[in-house]
Amino acid sequence: MQFQWYPGHMTKAKRSMQEDIKLIDVIIELVDSRVPYSSKNPDIDQLANGKSRILLMNKYDLADPARTEQWIRYYEEKGYFVTKVNSKNGKGVKAVHNVIKEACKEKIERDRRKGILNRPIRGMIVGIPNVGKSTFINSFAGKACTKTGNKPGVTKGKQWIRLNKTVELLDTPGILWPKFEDQSVGLRLAFIGSIKDELYNIYELSILLLEYLQENYPEAVQEFYEVPQTETTEGQLEEIAKKRGCIKSGGELDLDKSAKCLVDDFRAGRLGAMSLELPE
């Protein structure tokens, strides 16, 4: 399977971010804790231009805790300020205020020496589609400031959000990068729903997901769906179809429906807390 998705609005959004970077004190990038490498846009590193960098490990409740800790250490060693957040239920979100202060300590001291005392810190929120930026901002602000959705591409334009007297955030649309040099990155992004489902075959995607799960979390599928182990991933999908009643008229198994069922259950964390990659 080949994965690529870079619609025109992403080119426009990237250009806009390049123009706005001069107004920014800190870049706050959200990554999906299940894929902290694949969900980190390499183009942001070029945009950053020496700015302080905060990495928010979002959706950490869906990821393997031990692997998440490995990733936190990995990125801290690279100079990022890193913290875990669960934007949906708000866990870890309040702590981000202190992380912003820590990341901008030098800037705050410089302002103080110049006699500038009340200038708010300006942060740019960035991340790939469907990583949870809008949900995070609404949780952080304690009110609905942005549209949210569980499909990629909900935020189409930028907007400034004043959180309080000390912090202002610039929300930006989710952007990918023009080409995945490594198609396994695109595959992982498809697994978590950051590439539009219409762009690939859901049955093929589910077979690849099953292959990964059987190798890394071998009991998860059998335990969740209460189905027997099978010799092939195709057979496993058939067992899921039988268990979930995915039947076409005429009694034939609807494998596309059971494939979507599997992918949706994985994305929602119903199969358990899982990670799809490890640091180098």
TINU-981869 format. One line per field, with one value per residue (C-alpha): residue in one letter; x, y, z. Coordinates in Angstrom, 3 decimals. Layout:
<sites>
resn <- A/...;
east <- X/...;
north <- Y/...;
up <- Z/...;
</sites>
This chain:
<sites>
resn <- M/Q/F/Q/W/Y/P/G/H/M/T/K/A/K/R/S/M/Q/E/D/I/K/L/I/D/V/I/I/E/L/V/D/S/R/V/P/Y/S/S/K/N/P/D/I/D/Q/L/A/N/G/K/S/R/I/L/L/M/N/K/Y/D/L/A/D/P/A/R/T/E/Q/W/I/R/Y/Y/E/E/K/G/Y/F/V/T/K/V/N/S/K/N/G/K/G/V/K/A/V/H/N/V/I/K/E/A/C/K/E/K/I/E/R/D/R/R/K/G/I/L/N/R/P/I/R/G/M/I/V/G/I/P/N/V/G/K/S/T/F/I/N/S/F/A/G/K/A/C/T/K/T/G/N/K/P/G/V/T/K/G/K/Q/W/I/R/L/N/K/T/V/E/L/L/D/T/P/G/I/L/W/P/K/F/E/D/Q/S/V/G/L/R/L/A/F/I/G/S/I/K/D/E/L/Y/N/I/Y/E/L/S/I/L/L/L/E/Y/L/Q/E/N/Y/P/E/A/V/Q/E/F/Y/E/V/P/Q/T/E/T/T/E/G/Q/L/E/E/I/A/K/K/R/G/C/I/K/S/G/G/E/L/D/L/D/K/S/A/K/C/L/V/D/D/F/R/A/G/R/L/G/A/M/S/L/E/L/P/E;
east <- 0.000/1.136/0.230/0.246/-2.049/-1.011/-3.994/-3.563/-4.725/-1.685/0.734/-1.101/-1.089/2.650/3.347/1.216/3.076/6.401/5.144/3.820/6.881/8.497/5.613/6.115/8.066/7.506/6.288/3.969/3.756/1.261/2.159/0.119/1.680/1.143/3.384/5.554/7.992/5.610/3.197/5.969/6.154/9.812/8.878/8.213/11.920/12.756/10.072/11.176/14.095/15.683/12.444/11.840/10.119/7.480/6.318/2.944/2.495/-1.256/-3.628/-1.160/-4.025/-4.149/-0.419/1.773/2.957/6.463/7.067/5.728/8.310/11.041/9.865/9.759/13.406/14.318/12.898/14.132/17.647/17.116/16.342/12.540/10.368/8.094/4.931/2.001/-1.559/-4.965/-6.882/-10.212/-10.417/-8.007/-5.364/-1.977/-3.348/-3.004/0.666/1.315/1.235/4.349/6.037/5.459/6.982/9.986/10.492/10.284/12.274/15.075/12.606/10.753/14.070/15.101/11.781/12.139/15.606/14.187/11.347/8.719/6.555/3.139/3.797/2.095/3.991/2.934/2.822/2.056/0.108/1.147/0.603/-0.540/-4.262/-6.389/-3.733/-6.073/-4.949/-8.423/-9.489/-6.312/-6.887/-10.499/-9.404/-6.492/-8.684/-11.563/-14.042/-14.926/-12.594/-12.219/-14.112/-13.238/-13.827/-12.494/-11.657/-8.512/-8.799/-11.375/-9.282/-8.861/-7.456/-5.405/-6.846/-5.415/-6.736/-6.019/-5.956/-5.209/-2.991/0.184/-0.402/-1.743/-1.933/-2.016/-3.952/-2.957/-4.425/-3.047/-0.422/1.539/4.607/4.729/6.227/6.689/10.218/9.386/6.005/5.824/5.335/2.317/1.019/1.169/-0.579/-3.322/-3.662/-4.356/-6.645/-4.430/-4.830/-8.313/-9.835/-11.081/-7.496/-6.761/-8.311/-9.637/-9.444/-5.733/-5.093/-6.795/-4.699/-1.496/-2.762/-3.530/-0.022/1.469/-0.831/-0.173/3.559/3.534/0.286/-0.597/-3.471/-5.256/-7.521/-8.545/-9.309/-11.279/-13.394/-13.454/-12.409/-9.999/-6.448/-6.186/-3.309/-3.777/-4.737/-7.456/-8.906/-8.771/-10.779/-13.344/-13.688/-14.246/-16.903/-18.738/-18.545/-19.732/-22.440/-20.814/-22.900/-24.020/-27.433/-27.135/-25.074/-21.616/-19.203/-18.766/-14.987/-14.819/-17.225/-15.242/-12.045/-13.527/-14.710/-11.163/-9.541/-12.143/-11.711/-7.934/-8.147/-10.524/-8.199/-10.739/-8.144/-5.926/-3.104/-0.715/2.197/3.227/6.894/9.925/12.793/15.790;
north <- 0.000/3.520/6.403/10.088/12.993/16.603/18.698/22.300/23.840/22.278/24.125/27.369/26.627/25.938/29.224/31.073/29.413/30.517/34.110/33.919/32.310/35.711/36.543/33.372/32.648/28.897/26.127/23.623/20.466/17.705/14.153/10.974/8.922/5.704/6.991/9.819/9.654/9.097/11.789/14.391/16.582/17.017/20.282/21.880/21.515/23.694/26.221/26.412/28.729/28.400/28.845/26.981/23.645/21.870/18.383/17.263/13.481/13.496/10.502/8.871/6.783/4.908/4.115/1.494/3.315/1.794/2.796/6.305/6.798/5.695/8.286/11.052/10.372/10.194/13.646/15.266/14.211/16.056/19.292/19.310/20.128/17.073/16.271/13.835/15.066/13.514/16.312/14.492/14.203/17.051/14.982/16.673/19.771/22.189/21.258/22.676/26.224/25.444/23.762/26.917/29.071/26.754/26.691/30.507/31.265/33.015/35.103/36.131/37.114/39.144/41.022/41.665/43.165/45.466/46.509/44.616/42.922/42.203/40.945/37.547/34.508/33.634/29.967/28.335/25.059/22.678/19.042/16.650/16.103/14.357/14.550/16.454/20.104/21.623/19.338/20.284/24.019/23.779/21.776/24.138/27.235/25.656/26.629/25.777/27.970/25.761/23.193/19.578/16.312/12.792/13.217/14.841/18.367/19.975/23.116/24.867/28.263/29.886/31.696/33.476/32.403/34.451/32.024/34.577/37.615/35.543/33.176/33.568/30.635/30.598/27.543/26.241/23.624/20.099/19.642/16.678/16.896/16.507/13.005/10.080/8.837/5.783/4.286/2.615/6.148/6.605/3.201/4.100/7.421/5.529/3.190/6.132/7.991/10.928/10.133/10.152/6.660/7.183/7.152/3.476/0.017/-0.584/-4.382/-4.269/-1.816/-4.098/-7.102/-5.088/-3.937/-7.537/-8.592/-5.938/-6.789/-10.526/-9.871/-7.265/-7.735/-11.350/-11.853/-8.530/-9.386/-12.807/-11.441/-8.401/-10.120/-13.493/-15.307/-18.241/-17.845/-18.609/-19.514/-16.452/-12.801/-13.254/-16.056/-13.778/-11.132/-13.786/-14.776/-11.115/-10.845/-13.900/-12.622/-9.116/-10.230/-8.643/-10.581/-9.548/-10.488/-14.073/-15.057/-14.063/-12.556/-8.789/-8.537/-4.831/-4.166/-6.311/-4.594/-1.174/-2.533/-3.651/-0.364/1.723/-0.379/0.029/3.806/4.166/2.164/-0.598/-3.286/-1.948/0.568/-0.019/1.693/1.227/2.220/2.514/5.030/4.123;
up <- 0.000/-0.837/1.468/0.619/1.442/0.951/-0.235/-1.320/1.963/3.697/1.384/2.153/5.901/5.930/4.133/6.672/9.565/8.069/8.071/11.650/13.232/13.879/16.259/18.292/21.492/21.706/19.402/21.074/18.995/19.702/18.763/19.143/21.958/19.986/17.183/18.600/15.680/12.776/14.020/14.374/11.284/10.184/8.419/11.822/12.671/9.672/10.587/14.235/13.541/16.993/18.962/22.240/21.597/23.683/22.756/24.105/24.133/23.527/23.863/26.249/27.674/24.333/24.278/25.950/29.143/29.162/25.551/26.203/28.965/26.542/24.035/26.653/27.560/23.866/23.071/26.291/25.324/22.034/23.891/23.916/26.915/27.022/28.942/28.648/28.127/27.616/25.936/26.086/29.867/30.673/32.483/32.378/30.636/33.591/33.930/30.449/31.909/33.956/30.988/28.896/31.664/31.903/28.129/27.945/31.105/29.214/27.211/30.410/32.054/28.992/29.050/32.767/32.309/29.630/31.937/29.933/32.567/31.101/27.592/27.176/25.974/22.441/21.508/18.176/18.390/15.628/14.736/12.047/11.259/13.886/16.608/18.932/18.729/18.905/21.757/23.649/23.177/24.341/27.385/28.112/27.814/29.736/27.004/23.426/21.374/18.311/16.288/17.060/15.269/14.963/11.286/9.901/8.541/10.865/11.499/8.144/9.161/11.896/14.925/17.956/21.346/24.459/27.384/30.094/30.681/30.373/27.424/23.886/21.479/17.706/16.545/13.114/10.761/10.897/8.205/6.936/4.727/0.932/0.744/3.117/2.434/4.540/3.698/7.124/8.522/6.251/7.326/11.022/10.342/8.513/11.517/13.851/11.402/10.391/6.677/5.168/5.137/1.587/0.283/0.920/1.117/4.636/4.272/3.352/6.199/8.725/7.604/8.126/11.535/12.517/11.474/13.762/16.675/16.444/16.576/19.355/21.328/20.451/22.920/22.411/19.476/20.789/24.255/23.116/20.466/22.269/19.100/18.647/17.358/13.615/11.330/9.118/9.613/6.968/9.110/12.140/10.311/9.377/13.049/13.977/11.245/12.642/16.222/15.328/12.926/9.873/7.363/3.865/2.483/1.366/4.388/3.062/5.590/5.199/5.652/4.800/7.672/10.114/8.884/9.704/13.054/13.919/12.850/14.728/17.878/17.697/17.207/20.154/22.426/22.974/22.205/24.997/25.413/22.505/20.805/17.187/17.342/19.600/19.676/17.513;
</sites>
